[in-house]
Every structure is written in C-alpha cells, then in structure tokens.
C-alpha cells in the first residue's frame, strides 16, 4: 500500500489518477504482447509506462478481464498493478473499468467493438498459406543478389514451398537511401523477376532512420522532414541498435507523403511487393529532448504513424505497433533466443497479441531469431530437436517464418521433420485462412486462449495450449523430454492420430519427435 502511494505521489507527468479494484478471483490480460508469459497479471507490484516503452512488440491501452470487464484509454497511460488493484496515471482523464459482459470473450468482443472495429480487410493470403523466409540469420549484413538467389534456390531444392521472401537489412546503400548497393546487386530488377517466377513474393527491410551527413539527410533536414533537437532547427541524432541516425518526423504529413512516394517509386522501379517495417519503437522518441511537426505528439503517435505508412502496402510486417487494431497489418513477435524457455514464451505472447486486437501475428522465426545462436561458434550448442519443435508449433499458428536455413543446421532426419511441419501448415491453410477471414470481419483472435473459448472452467492460467479458431485444440511439445499434460474441455475430440477422447479430461501425452499433438472438436 505504501509503495503504491509513493508511486502516485512521485509521478511527475500525472494529470489524472484512477484506482480500479480487482474483484475476488478476477484475472486480467493485455497492455503488452511481450508480457504474455506473465498473464494473467498478478503480484508482486509492478509498474509500466505505455507512453515510453512498448517492450519491443505490440502494446495498447487495453486490458480485458475474465469477469467481462475491460480498461481502455484514448492515450497511453502509466499503471501499477499489485494483484489487488490498478493504479493508473493518465494524461487524458479518469480511467474506469467498463462492465461489458460476463467473461473474457465478452470483455474482448464488446470492448473492441466499442473502441476499434475491424475494417474487414485481410493481409495477402500468402502470409497464412505457406511459410515465410527471412534472410537475416543466413546473410546478416552481407545481403547480396547472389546470396539471396542461392537462399531461394535452396528453399525449393530442399522441398520447402515458395512463399514470401524478406530481404533483411543492408541491401541499401545506407539508411534513408532506397537504392540497392550496386556492388552487391548488379541487377536487382532481374533478381526480383526471377524470384517472382519461382513463386516468391519479395519484401525489403526498412526503418525510419536516415544516416547523418548523407545527401538525403541534408535534403530532408532542409525541408523540415526530420525530428529536431529540442528548441533548434537541427535534426536530432538518435541512438539505436545500428548506431546513431536522424529519423523521419512522420507527424509531418509532407514527410509522411515523401517517404510513402519514395517507397512506391521503388516498387514501380524494381517490382518489390512490400516492406518489413522495422524499428519505430516508442523509446526512440522523447518529447522532452525532441521537437516534432506536431507539437502535441507523444512517442506512441510516431509508432502509429509508422504503422499507418505500412498499411499503404498490403505486403508488410511489423515487430512493434501501437493502435491500428483492425487494420490488415502483419505482426511478428520480437526476436527470441534458441532455448526451450523461449519456445515456451511463444504461446502466451501470441495469446496476448490476439487479446490486444492483433490477430495477424507470426511467432518469431523457427528455432529463434538471434544470429549468435546459429553462428559456427554456437554450432555445438544447437539443439536440433528444439528447431523441430519450434517448426511444429508454428505450423499450427496463423503464420510460420524460417530464417536460419534448416538444411544448414539439421541432419536429414530432423530436416525431414521440419519439412513435414511446413507441409502441415500448408495442409491447414484452408482452415487458417477461414479463421483469418473471420478475424477480418469480427476482430476475434485466430490463436485463442483456452479461457476465451471455455470461460470459468479453470483455464485462466493455462499458457501451454491454445485453440486455433474454435475447432482445433493445439498442445505442442515444449520440453526436451517430449512429454506434456493435455487438458481437454467438454466435448468429443479426435487427435492427430485419429484417437477419440471424451472431455473434460486431463491426460499425459508422450509424443515422438515427428508428432505435434492437436485435437479436433467434433461435437
């Protein structure tokens, strides 16, 4: 109690303070995709700031409860949760819990209908029907025409289907420039034409950053299209993971239109299908040290404008997002390391992304997205079984994405299991697409919490299985021993082996490496 009082008293930005009591037995989800593994929220006391931190993934001023209540704000707020109450510090007014329904599903549906309805548009179906491939882990900053075409040829040669191919960072001359490096890409248009002929769609990595003292930097600064140092006309130089750069001020409509037209021109010139919109995270933006075209802009406004830019391109991908629920934006979980612990984070984070209103989400990259885990130095620590289990989990998610080349790091047996997982995803594509179209119409998650589908049946703390739509219960293997507990709700269920079970039922399952347990609801 004393800690909460101190926090409220010390909040320098406080304008409106609210207190929301948690009812006995009530559970809450939301706010940050990245906190999925901590959902439902519980004590001890934790503080969060939606205004300054998105935790490298999607965030939203939206929380939903197992008792049918939701919390919403039109602006980011700070909040503290101690297991018994929310203490909220908001810049726009008092925040209250809305009594919308009786359970988690009703809280979400009625909350999103009141606050962010879907525009009924869907990302391109290719995102859902076959795997995606990203060149990051294999090529890192050594992107080249030769290496990209070889990567694509290896995909097909090893029996994986063509899909969306994302060319990652350093294809361009420098940040803020959108020309291919001539010495690395002798004929990028021909490269993209060949990839198209093989069945791929091609996306390029981009960010809102601009290399200082480049011709683009000088031109954009003169036009007032860059974020400025506080109280000056000089561009702010912002630290990020690749050094120090200036940044587009997308609160300026002219700057927004300039970047949009630049990207569209690139599409016309090279035939690029779309872009991977990286960065944009709220921690790059600080109204205390930076000036913007819109003087009222918050850090989250920049992230939203970055997403609005991406929404102009059907082929898009985002790791960070604010607002834009209901828009056809493809999201991805933040990069995970190569560990069983990281694998266990995927389900709860996907569940929380859906409860924030982002149904079109990809669970990171198969095996993990950290380059160091797949370097020659780390080869002895590579767990081939983990790569297979990761591929199996993603096979029964809305999307699956490869980056490390499984044919490089796996033996023939494990590679075959990965190939089978990709084929399972393609086999399930009609149903996944059906659920994606349902999400476009209704906003409902594709990956659904057990509590969402079976309220008040003891599933609120279940983080290791989920419903794919309303038809399939997916219980992937998440530990090295190949074993797990499966909890079936009421109904008749048929598993992937054709066995029938009558729920409710709790059972222990042991699955060999080639099997991912899932259960189809028959009635």
ABEGO torsion letter per residue (X at the ends): XAAAAAAAAABAABABBBBBBBBBGBBBBEGBAAAAAAOBBBOBBBBBBAAABAGGBBBBBBBBBAAGBBBBBABBBBBBBAGABBBBBBAAEBBBBBBABABAAAAAAAAAAAABBBAGBBBBAAAAABBBBBAAAAAEAABBAAAAAAAAAAAAAAGBBBBBBBBBBGABABBGBABBBAAABABAAAAAAAAAAAGBBBBBBBBABBBBGBAAAAAAAAAGABBBBBGBABBBBBBBAAEBBBBBBAABAAAAAAAAAAAAAAAAAAGBABBBBBEGBAAABBAAABBBABAABBAAAAAAAAAAAAAABABBBBABBBEGBGBBBBBBBBBBBBBAAAAAAAAAAAAAAAAAGBABBBBEBBGEABAAAABAAAAAABBAAAAAAAAAAAAABABBBBABBAAAABBAAAAAAAAAAAAAAAAAAAAAAAAAAAAAAAGBBABBBAAAABBGAGAAABAABBBBEAABBBBBBABAAGBBBBBBBBEBBBBAAGBBBBOBBBBBBBBBAABBBBBBBAX
